[in-house]
């Protein structure tokens, strides 16, 4: 990038004062503040969709990583090798430390405020892949097919690795819960809940985790990386943040209550949306993620860490079930 930087940056109406490598991207210092330049695999239409959400949030007072258009007015810029790049506004800050309870609670309140702002969003998403959230029945059916496919593959193996033996012995317990979540999603009108959210123009971040939340020098937050943003049921964002934190804390029921109270102190959540949250939480997503990782990885050598994750999920299942009983009261 350094060798072609001058030629490449002439495509933008900015003055570059410095370039530094960062994780999978380049941080660019300019007279208009820090920017981030990163390889981009999406379409110009997808970038326009995301920028529409980012503009909406900026207008409503949020710090977000809006995209920088080149001199031709496009967001996707190709280098001399025809490789596509995206430039966006950036911030000097540290990732939110969710192991600090006060920061985790602030992050949840910030998410609720973000959701309040992302209502009535007038952003075209027609025929744009990934711009509309999948319904729970559709999502769970797809994942359950993947679970069955991997089980069938492992069953047919004559010689099984330790992970595969543990997986087969564990499968029934988690698959029953996956099927129960699917049945619940069909019975509780989750498809209608999604339709209502779309009609109201509600949008989600898509990957609201501590990695995408920067704490600035004054303690405020900058929310970044909207590449998985979509229109849909907003509680899905809270679920993702909540689940990851619960996994790190052994499904701490006291912390769970505080997180849910923090979210609802800023945003009102209807019963139908809490039901979506409950079903997402009841689905054995971590087990599915381990399954997916195994399916897409090398079968000749399975990392010990993968087996450790599977055993940890099984060990935490009792604590998760106890927490689910508490969450049911919110539905």
C-alpha positions, 0 to 999 in steps of 0.5 A: 500500500505504501508504494502505491499510496500517492496514486491511490489516494489521488482518487479521494478529496483528502490530504494524507499525512500518515499511514499505519498498518492495523488489523486487516486494514490501514489507518490513514491520518488526514486533515479531516481526521483519521480514516480507515482503509480496508479491503471490501468484498461487498457491492456498491449497492450494499455500501450505499445501504450501509451509508444510509443507516450511518447518515441517519445515525450521524444526523441523530447525534451518534458517532459512527464510521461513515463512508468516504466517497471518492471523487467520482462519488462512489464508495468502492474504490479499486486500486491498480490491481482492480482490488476493491477498497472502502474508506471510512471515518475512524476514531482514536479509542479503545475497544469497550471492556465488557469485563468491567460491569459498568462499561457493559451496562453503558454499552447496553444502554447505548445499544438501546439508544441506537435502536431508538434512533434506527426506527422509521429508517427510509433506506431501500433494501429491495433485492439486496442480499443480507439487508433484511433479517431472516425469520427465526423459523428460516434461520433455525431450519437452516441451522438444524439441517446443517447439524443433521448433515454433520451428524450423518458425516461423523456417524459414517466415519469408521475411525473417530477422533476424540472430538467426534466421539464427544460430539456424537454423544452430545448431539441428541441433547443439543439437537432436541433443544434446536428442534424445540426452538424451531417449533417455538419460533413457528408457534409464537408468530416470530415471522409476524414480529419480523414483518411488523419490525420491517413495516416500522423501518427498524434496523439492527447493527448486526454484530454489536459486540465489544469489538465494534464499540470504541470508547473515546477519550471523553468516555463516549462511544463510537459504534463501528463496522455496520457491514452486517447491518440489516432491517429487522427485529432489533432485540437480535442485537441485544441477544448477541451482546448478551449471549457472548457476555453470559458465556464469558461469565458462566451465565451469571443470573444477577448480571443478566438481570442488570443487563436486561434492566439497563436495556429496557431503561432506555428502550421499551420492548414489547412481549413479542420481541422478548419472545424472539429474544428467549427463542434466540437464547434457547437455541444452542447457538454455541453448539451450532457454531462449533459444528459449523467450525468443524464442518468447514475445517480440516478433518485430519486434525481437529484443534484441541481448543475445539474439543475444549469449547464443546466440553465447556458448552456442555458444562455450562448448560445447567446454568444456561437453563436456569437463566432461561427460566428467569428470561421466560418471566420477561415474555 
